[in-house]
């Protein structure tokens, strides 16, 4: 056997191995790219929608709890700032009129910010019904109160 013949027999095997390795790298890169496309196009938007729906549901529950808490606090015929603070979220304001008490409260954060007005007609008592209405805008009058 001549030295050149042995070298020629190894070259095709080396070329085949390096070609196979290159093909394997290409397949792995394409699979990774496909995974990235899947996550960006399908998984993330679905997760964002689910998170947004959960945030909106939490805000609705907070609004309902606030209305119930204000109604309960008004049963004794008086509604103090302390009672409002116990029923409302951290950001709220109160307007005491001759016909009603109005509590403006800000709920949520991020993409689920909501501003509501809770109206309690006077005189307050066991039959006081709290009326909740959506308030447009950014709810600036609702300021932070210590918990």
C-alpha positions, 0 to 999 in steps of 0.5 A: 500500500502506498502512503497516498492511497491510505490518505485518499481513502480517509478523505471521503469519510472525513468529508462525509463526517463534516458534511453530516455535522454541518447538516446537524448544526443546520437542523438544530438552528432551524429548530431553534428558529422555529421555536422562537417563531412559535413563542413570539407568534403564539405563546406570548400573545396568548399569555398576554391576553390571559394576563390581561383578562385576569387583571380585569377580573381582579379589578372587577372584584375589587370594585364589587368589594369596595361597593359592598364595604361602603354599603356596609359602613354606611348602615350606621348612618355615618361614613367616616374617612376611616371607614372609606379607607377600610373599604376603598383601595389605596387611591381614593377621594371623597366628595360630601354633598348635600344629597349624596356622598361620592367616593372616587377610587382608582383600581388596578395598574398597568393596562387595567387601570379603572376609575369608579365613582361610588355614590351613596345617597343621603341620608345614610342607613341600613337601606343605603344602596351604593351606585357605582359608575365608571369615571372617564379619565385618569382619576387624578383626584383619587390620591394615595391614603395610608393603609 
